[in-house]
Amino acid sequence: FAQSGPSAETKLVQFVVNGGLTFGGDTLATAVFSNGDKSKVRAGDRVQFGAGFIYQPEGLPFAAQATGNFHVGYSPFAKNGGINFRRFPIETTVFFTGVENWRFGAGARFVESPKLTSKVKGSAKQKVGFDSTTGVLFEIGYALTKNSWVSARFVSEKYEPTSYSVGSFNTGLNSGEKISGSHGGITYAYQF
């Protein structure tokens, strides 16, 4: 499926959509349920999806991709509230496509507006804001069809908390503490 360049009927620039599951990172919060069960929200978990463009120059074994994404980790849903960690990564990746059916990528990940939110029924909403950050990503993909890929990926990134709020009370944080958001994942991408 994958070639060193697009065939005559393949567009040089294609729209791409992607989604997948991620695992890892430091624990940000732990949800405790009324039955005693616990669920950790980690800085590298859980679901990411996005869209963008991929460019495959004719006759060259390389491709370049840029996507805007939504990445969220959360505790299982409960009647009395929940916890989530959401962020908006922009990813740029360069792939080597010179091995049939495979591609090998590396790139940068720019994370905007990371925020941890906790809401429990009967209490004020709590939020922790983090600085925007930049990380690196590595990806190995296998072509299922000419236009679809399944990939394993690793992302290295760190977050620094900068603000905390409870209800209408807000305060700045300046601990200098770095939280690892590094994670692995499995994704599916379709380009057209």
PyMOL commands that set and color helices and strands:
alter all, ss='L'
color gray80, all
select strands_A, chain A and resi 13-23+27-32+38-42+46-55+62-74+81-96+102-120+126-130+133-143+148-156+158-159+161-166+169-172+179-180+183-191
alter strands_A, ss='S'
color yellow, strands_A
deselect
rebuild
show_as cartoon
